[in-house]
């Protein structure tokens, strides 16, 4: 079985969770609990570009909040 994440012609969503962590998800798959769509259905390439532009701090949000400024 082919991996849906590798489908260059597929349509994808960018998901984000409460920790401000991003994920790429094939559009036909239901958005899992705890995640919300952060970017409309788009090409794999455009979704990856969106993630690269917006996910600039890889630390979970709870860790960023806990760290001193």
C-alpha positions as CSV (number, residue, x, y, z in Angstrom):
1,X,0.0,0.0,0.0
2,X,1.3,3.5,-0.9
3,X,1.9,6.1,1.7
4,X,-0.7,8.9,1.3
5,X,1.8,11.4,2.6
6,X,4.1,10.7,-0.4
7,X,1.4,11.5,-3.0
8,X,2.7,14.5,-4.9
9,X,-0.6,14.9,-6.7
10,X,-2.8,14.6,-3.6
11,X,-4.6,17.3,-1.7
12,X,-3.5,18.0,1.9
13,X,-4.3,20.0,5.0
14,X,-1.9,21.6,7.5
15,X,-3.0,20.7,11.0
16,X,-1.9,22.3,14.3
17,X,-2.4,21.2,17.8
18,X,-2.7,23.1,21.2
19,X,1.1,22.8,21.5
20,X,1.5,24.8,18.3
21,X,3.0,21.7,16.5
22,X,2.2,21.3,12.8
23,X,1.4,18.3,10.8
24,X,0.7,17.5,7.1
25,X,-2.4,15.4,6.6
26,X,-3.9,14.0,3.4
27,X,-7.3,15.7,3.0
28,X,-9.4,12.5,2.8
29,X,-8.3,11.5,6.3
30,X,-10.5,12.8,9.2
31,X,-8.8,15.5,11.3
32,X,-7.8,13.7,14.6
33,X,-9.1,15.0,17.9
34,X,-6.9,17.6,19.4
35,X,-5.9,19.0,15.9
36,X,-7.4,21.7,13.8
37,X,-6.9,22.7,10.2
38,X,-4.5,25.7,10.0
39,X,-4.4,25.9,6.2
40,X,-7.0,25.1,3.5
41,X,-6.8,22.1,1.3
42,X,-3.9,22.6,-1.0
43,X,-1.0,20.8,-2.8
44,X,1.6,18.9,-0.8
45,X,4.2,21.5,-1.8
46,X,2.2,24.5,-0.8
47,X,1.3,22.9,2.6
48,X,4.9,22.1,3.3
49,X,5.8,25.7,2.4
50,X,3.1,26.9,4.8
51,X,4.5,24.7,7.6
52,X,8.1,26.0,6.9
53,X,6.9,29.6,7.1
54,X,4.7,29.3,10.2
55,X,6.4,26.7,12.4
56,X,9.4,28.7,13.3
57,X,9.9,27.4,16.9
58,X,9.9,23.7,17.2
59,X,9.5,23.7,21.0
60,X,6.0,22.8,22.2
61,X,4.0,25.8,23.4
62,X,4.0,24.5,27.0
63,X,7.8,24.4,27.1
64,X,8.1,28.0,25.7
65,X,5.6,29.2,28.3
66,X,7.6,27.5,31.1
67,X,11.0,28.9,30.1
68,X,12.2,32.2,31.5
69,X,12.2,35.1,29.1
